[in-house]
Amino acid sequence: MAALPTIPTSEIVEESRAPDSRVRTMVECGNLMAVRGHGRDGGLVVLDGGTGRAMAGGCIWLVGAGPGDPELLTLKAARLLGEADVVVYDRLVGDGVLDLIGPSARRLYVGKRKSNHSVPQDEVNRLLVALALQGLNVVRLKGGDPFMFGRGGEEMQAAREAGVPCHVASGVSSALAASAAIGAPLTHRGLAQSVTFVTGHAASGGEPDLDWAALARPNHTVAVYMGLTTAPAIAARLIAAGRARSTPVAVVENVSRENERRLVTTLGALPEAVASLSGPVILVIGETAGLAMVEEIDARIRKTGTVSREGQA
């Protein structure tokens, strides 16, 4: 890896949470790194260059923020947020989790959406390393778990290549939270002896290249991340590989958040069922999804502890 710039704490741009002031792009200017804002003047803020030699104490923590509900954050993650000098965070991190960041910490937004990356992954890797080389305690805050379709492995590899200490604090992955939300286990004696986690997103932008024959096995749960836009293709592929059209599918949108939506359908009806959804979605495909009791569960039971069939807690 080429020599990286160092970044003094005083020059790091603090993100104010307003969408028009979030950090949008990083560029290199000779041996300097700059951050392009999307706020007041949209200009470049130059971050001081350096030798690329690590200062004592700098490290990177890859921290799982969970699916959104701050009550699902681990105690370790909460402690690390309070101790961080800089927090580099994603789009899917909930506001309640961001509220746990210490008051003196700087915040840098590097969120991604499908086909719209505010900061390319390679530049995120370089930024994390550059901050740590300045001796800063850097938290890379990622939705769900850093190592579950979160590209945390790429960030850890970049840190290792630069000789920067990098550690991981696991988070509750969205599929696990979705399973709990609908009251349907991912494995269950007599229904599912195995579970496979797959991504519905392909790097090329098309449908994912998966082992459809293996995924179509009965008594096997398939949890699909980022599968909203490819849900029709996934359903068609599984049916063509032998999975029954009547196979239950649970769909959870915006899992663990106030605007969470849940529904249960079948593999054959999946394309129509998800047509009205737009947020991040987890698909739980398999016999255990038939155990879901979505009509009895309302988001407010997480706060009140009560259950209502009408959704009135």
Backbone torsions as a table, in degrees:
resi	resn	phi	psi	omega
1	MET	NA	138.3	179.5
2	ALA	-66.8	158.5	178.5
3	ALA	-58.3	137.6	-176.5
4	LEU	-109.4	149.9	178.2
5	PRO	-73.0	155.8	171.7
6	THR	-100.1	156.3	-173.5
7	ILE	-132.8	110.3	178.5
8	PRO	-67.7	143.7	-178.0
9	THR	-53.9	-38.6	-175.6
10	SER	-64.6	-18.4	-176.9
11	GLU	-101.7	-1.4	-179.6
12	ILE	-73.7	136.3	-178.4
13	VAL	-80.6	127.8	178.7
14	GLU	-91.3	131.6	-178.5
15	GLU	-89.3	130.4	-173.3
16	SER	-92.6	5.6	-179.7
17	ARG	79.7	-19.8	175.4
18	ALA	-66.8	131.7	-175.3
19	PRO	-54.6	-31.6	-175.9
20	ASP	-83.5	2.1	179.1
21	SER	-117.6	6.3	-178.9
22	ARG	-71.3	149.2	175.6
23	VAL	-62.9	128.8	-175.5
24	ARG	-109.6	-43.1	-173.1
25	THR	-144.8	143.7	171.8
26	MET	-112.8	139.3	176.3
27	VAL	-134.3	159.4	176.2
28	GLU	-102.3	137.6	178.7
29	CYS	-124.1	90.4	-174.1
30	GLY	64.7	-122.7	178.9
31	ASN	-98.6	16.6	177.2
32	LEU	-107.1	156.9	171.0
33	MET	-115.0	144.7	179.5
34	ALA	-131.8	155.5	176.4
35	VAL	-117.5	128.6	178.5
36	ARG	-93.8	122.9	177.8
37	GLY	-83.3	165.6	176.9
38	HIS	-124.2	30.8	-176.1
39	GLY	-117.0	-134.8	-170.7
40	ARG	-33.8	-62.4	-178.5
41	ASP	-119.0	-3.6	178.1
42	GLY	63.8	14.6	-175.8
43	GLY	-81.3	173.4	178.6
44	LEU	-85.7	136.3	172.3
45	VAL	-106.1	114.1	-175.3
46	VAL	-79.5	131.4	177.0
47	LEU	-103.6	131.2	-170.0
48	ASP	-56.5	136.4	177.9
49	GLY	-79.7	172.0	-178.4
50	GLY	-167.0	-166.5	-173.8
51	THR	-87.2	-16.2	-176.8
52	GLY	84.1	5.0	177.4
53	ARG	-83.3	134.6	-177.9
54	ALA	-69.1	134.2	172.2
55	MET	-90.1	156.0	-175.8
56	ALA	-61.0	137.3	172.0
57	GLY	94.2	-15.1	-178.1
58	GLY	-69.8	137.6	176.9
59	CYS	-158.3	167.3	178.9
60	ILE	-121.4	132.9	171.7
61	TRP	-113.9	121.7	171.6
62	LEU	-89.0	110.4	-170.2
63	VAL	-114.4	127.0	175.5
64	GLY	-80.4	124.4	-179.2
65	ALA	-89.2	-3.2	-175.6
66	GLY	74.6	-173.9	-174.1
67	PRO	-79.7	-10.6	178.0
68	GLY	149.1	-42.9	-179.8
69	ASP	-69.2	121.3	-178.1
70	PRO	-63.5	-20.7	178.6
71	GLU	-72.1	-12.8	176.4
72	LEU	-92.9	-0.3	177.2
73	LEU	-72.3	143.0	177.7
74	THR	-76.0	158.1	177.2
75	LEU	-61.3	-37.3	179.8
76	LYS	-64.6	-43.5	179.2
77	ALA	-62.1	-41.9	179.6
78	ALA	-62.2	-40.5	178.6
79	ARG	-64.7	-43.4	-178.9
80	LEU	-64.3	-36.8	177.5
81	LEU	-63.7	-37.9	179.4
82	GLY	-71.5	-22.6	-177.5
83	GLU	-98.3	-8.3	-172.0
84	ALA	-69.8	146.2	169.3
85	ASP	-85.7	-36.4	-179.5
86	VAL	-139.2	138.6	174.8
87	VAL	-121.5	119.5	178.3
88	VAL	-105.6	114.1	-167.5
89	TYR	-127.9	163.8	-175.8
90	ASP	-100.3	171.5	-179.2
91	ARG	-65.1	-35.6	-172.9
92	LEU	-85.4	7.2	176.6
93	VAL	-78.3	126.5	-177.4
94	GLY	-70.1	152.8	179.8
95	ASP	-61.0	-35.8	179.1
96	GLY	-64.1	-31.2	175.5
97	VAL	-72.7	-42.1	179.0
98	LEU	-62.3	-28.9	179.1
99	ASP	-64.9	-16.6	-179.0
100	LEU	-86.8	-4.8	177.6
101	ILE	-68.2	136.9	-179.6
102	GLY	-59.1	149.4	-175.1
103	PRO	-64.2	-23.8	-178.1
104	SER	-93.1	-6.0	-177.3
105	ALA	-76.7	146.9	173.8
106	ARG	-88.6	148.6	-179.7
107	ARG	-119.6	133.0	175.9
108	LEU	-127.3	122.8	-179.4
109	TYR	-93.1	126.2	179.4
110	VAL	-132.8	39.1	-172.4
111	GLY	-63.8	156.7	179.9
112	LYS	-130.5	144.5	167.7
113	ARG	-127.6	170.0	178.3
114	LYS	-57.1	122.4	177.5
115	SER	63.7	18.3	179.6
116	ASN	-148.7	89.1	179.5
117	HIS	-99.8	115.6	-179.5
118	SER	-63.3	-33.8	176.1
119	VAL	-137.7	122.1	179.6
120	PRO	-58.5	151.4	-175.3
121	GLN	-59.5	-40.3	179.9
122	ASP	-59.2	-37.3	-179.3
123	GLU	-75.6	-31.5	173.0
124	VAL	-61.8	-43.7	178.5
125	ASN	-58.1	-45.7	-178.7
126	ARG	-66.0	-37.9	179.0
127	LEU	-64.4	-46.0	-179.8
128	LEU	-58.6	-46.2	-179.5
129	VAL	-64.6	-43.2	-179.0
130	ALA	-61.1	-41.8	179.0
131	LEU	-64.7	-44.7	-179.3
132	ALA	-65.7	-35.7	179.4
133	LEU	-64.6	-20.4	176.4
134	GLN	-81.3	-0.8	179.6
135	GLY	91.9	13.5	-177.1
136	LEU	-89.1	151.1	172.7
137	ASN	-87.7	104.8	-171.4
138	VAL	-103.8	127.3	173.0
139	VAL	-108.2	121.4	172.7
140	ARG	-97.1	103.5	-172.8
141	LEU	-95.0	118.6	-172.5
142	LYS	-125.8	139.5	177.1
143	GLY	-60.0	145.1	-179.6
144	GLY	68.9	-129.6	178.4
145	ASP	-114.3	137.6	-176.2
146	PRO	-58.8	-28.6	-175.2
147	PHE	-102.1	10.4	177.3
148	MET	-113.5	91.7	-178.6
149	PHE	54.1	32.8	-178.4
150	GLY	-112.5	3.0	-179.6
151	ARG	61.2	21.2	176.9
152	GLY	-65.5	-31.0	178.2
153	GLY	-62.2	-37.1	178.3
154	GLU	-66.5	-38.6	180.0
155	GLU	-70.6	-38.1	176.3
156	MET	-65.6	-40.6	179.3
157	GLN	-62.7	-41.2	178.1
158	ALA	-62.5	-39.9	178.7
159	ALA	-65.6	-42.5	179.7
160	ARG	-63.1	-42.8	-179.8
161	GLU	-63.0	-29.1	179.5
162	ALA	-90.8	-2.0	-179.2
163	GLY	75.2	24.8	-179.1
164	VAL	-99.9	129.0	177.0
165	PRO	-59.7	134.4	-179.3
166	CYS	-138.1	131.2	-177.5
167	HIS	-128.5	165.5	-176.7
168	VAL	-128.3	133.6	170.6
169	ALA	-116.1	110.4	-174.4
170	SER	-62.9	154.6	176.2
171	GLY	-127.5	164.3	176.9
172	VAL	-72.3	118.4	-178.4
173	SER	-75.5	151.7	-173.0
174	SER	-60.8	-36.3	-179.6
175	ALA	-63.8	-37.9	178.4
176	LEU	-67.8	-41.5	178.2
177	ALA	-66.5	-37.6	179.1
178	ALA	-65.4	-42.3	178.0
179	SER	-58.6	-44.2	178.8
180	ALA	-66.4	-39.5	-176.2
181	ALA	-62.8	-37.1	-177.2
182	ILE	-95.8	-4.8	179.0
183	GLY	70.4	32.9	179.6
184	ALA	-125.8	117.9	-179.8
185	PRO	-69.5	152.9	177.0
186	LEU	-77.5	-28.6	173.0
187	THR	-126.6	146.7	-178.5
188	HIS	-159.4	132.5	-176.6
189	ARG	-56.7	126.5	178.7
190	GLY	90.2	-15.2	-179.0
191	LEU	-117.0	-40.6	-177.9
192	ALA	-151.4	115.8	178.8
193	GLN	-97.7	-1.8	179.4
194	SER	-152.6	160.0	176.8
195	VAL	-139.9	140.6	178.1
196	THR	-124.4	132.8	176.9
197	PHE	-100.6	125.4	-179.3
198	VAL	-133.4	161.4	174.5
199	THR	-102.1	139.6	175.8
200	GLY	-89.5	1.8	-177.4
201	HIS	-106.9	130.3	177.1
202	ALA	-104.4	143.1	-178.7
203	ALA	-58.5	-31.5	-178.5
204	SER	-79.9	-9.5	-179.7
205	GLY	95.1	-9.7	178.4
206	GLY	-90.9	-154.5	178.3
207	GLU	-80.4	151.6	-176.5
208	PRO	-67.8	148.3	178.0
209	ASP	-94.8	92.5	-174.3
210	LEU	-119.0	164.8	176.6
211	ASP	-83.5	85.4	-172.5
212	TRP	-64.3	-35.9	179.5
213	ALA	-62.1	-42.3	178.7
214	ALA	-67.5	-39.8	-178.7
215	LEU	-71.2	-21.5	-178.1
216	ALA	-84.1	-0.3	179.7
217	ARG	-60.7	140.8	175.1
218	PRO	-71.6	167.6	-179.4
219	ASN	54.0	42.8	-175.3
220	HIS	-148.8	124.6	179.9
221	THR	-92.2	136.5	175.6
222	VAL	-117.9	119.6	176.3
223	ALA	-104.2	120.7	-174.6
224	VAL	-109.5	122.1	174.3
225	TYR	-92.7	146.9	174.4
226	MET	53.3	44.3	-173.3
227	GLY	-108.0	14.2	-175.1
228	LEU	-65.0	-55.7	-174.5
229	THR	-71.2	-25.1	-179.4
230	THR	-100.3	7.6	-178.7
231	ALA	-55.9	-44.4	178.3
232	PRO	-60.3	-42.3	179.4
233	ALA	-67.4	-39.3	178.8
234	ILE	-62.6	-45.0	179.0
235	ALA	-61.0	-45.5	-178.9
236	ALA	-62.6	-42.0	180.0
237	ARG	-65.0	-43.1	-178.8
238	LEU	-67.1	-40.6	178.3
239	ILE	-64.7	-43.2	179.0
240	ALA	-63.2	-29.2	-179.9
241	ALA	-84.8	-2.2	174.6
242	GLY	115.9	-4.0	178.0
243	ARG	-73.5	136.2	-175.9
244	ALA	-64.9	142.0	177.1
245	ARG	-62.0	-24.7	-178.7
246	SER	-84.0	1.1	179.9
247	THR	-57.9	128.2	179.7
248	PRO	-65.7	146.4	175.4
249	VAL	-135.9	124.4	173.0
250	ALA	-99.4	135.3	-178.8
251	VAL	-121.0	126.3	177.9
252	VAL	-125.2	120.3	178.9
253	GLU	-103.3	136.4	178.8
254	ASN	54.0	51.5	-174.2
255	VAL	-54.9	133.7	176.2
256	SER	73.4	3.2	179.9
257	ARG	-98.6	168.5	-178.5
258	GLU	-61.4	-30.4	-178.9
259	ASN	-97.7	24.0	178.7
260	GLU	-60.6	138.7	174.7
261	ARG	-128.5	141.4	-177.5
262	ARG	-132.5	141.3	173.6
263	LEU	-152.0	157.3	175.9
264	VAL	-122.9	132.6	-178.9
265	THR	-140.3	-161.1	175.5
266	THR	-121.8	165.0	-179.6
267	LEU	-60.0	-39.9	-179.6
268	GLY	-66.9	-31.9	-177.9
269	ALA	-96.7	2.7	-174.7
270	LEU	-57.5	-45.2	-177.5
271	PRO	-55.6	-42.9	179.9
272	GLU	-71.2	-35.6	-176.1
273	ALA	-65.0	-34.4	-176.2
274	VAL	-94.6	1.2	-173.5
275	ALA	-61.1	-29.6	-176.9
276	SER	-93.5	0.3	-177.4
277	LEU	-91.0	154.0	-178.9
278	SER	-139.6	-18.2	-176.7
279	GLY	-86.5	-179.5	175.8
280	PRO	-58.9	133.7	-172.6
281	VAL	-127.6	141.6	168.4
282	ILE	-112.0	130.4	174.4
283	LEU	-104.8	129.1	174.2
284	VAL	-114.0	108.0	-173.0
285	ILE	-109.7	125.7	177.5
286	GLY	144.9	175.2	-174.8
287	GLU	-59.6	-33.9	-177.8
288	THR	-67.5	-23.6	178.2
289	ALA	-62.2	-23.3	176.6
290	GLY	-67.7	-12.9	177.4
291	LEU	-83.9	-8.6	-176.3
292	ALA	-61.2	140.5	179.1
293	MET	-120.9	60.4	-171.6
294	VAL	-65.2	-28.6	-177.2
295	GLU	-71.1	-14.6	-178.0
296	GLU	-100.3	-1.3	-171.6
297	ILE	-118.3	126.3	178.0
298	ASP	-119.4	147.8	-176.4
299	ALA	-56.9	-28.5	-174.7
300	ARG	-73.3	-12.9	178.5
301	ILE	-65.6	-19.4	178.2
302	ARG	-65.6	-25.8	-178.8
303	LYS	-100.4	-36.1	-172.6
304	THR	-97.7	-23.4	-176.6
305	GLY	77.6	8.5	-179.9
306	THR	-108.0	159.6	-179.6
307	VAL	-126.3	138.0	178.0
308	SER	-139.7	132.6	177.3
309	ARG	-65.8	-29.8	-179.1
310	GLU	-86.7	-2.5	-178.8
311	GLY	77.6	16.8	178.6
312	GLN	-107.6	97.9	-177.7
313	ALA	-83.4	NA	NA
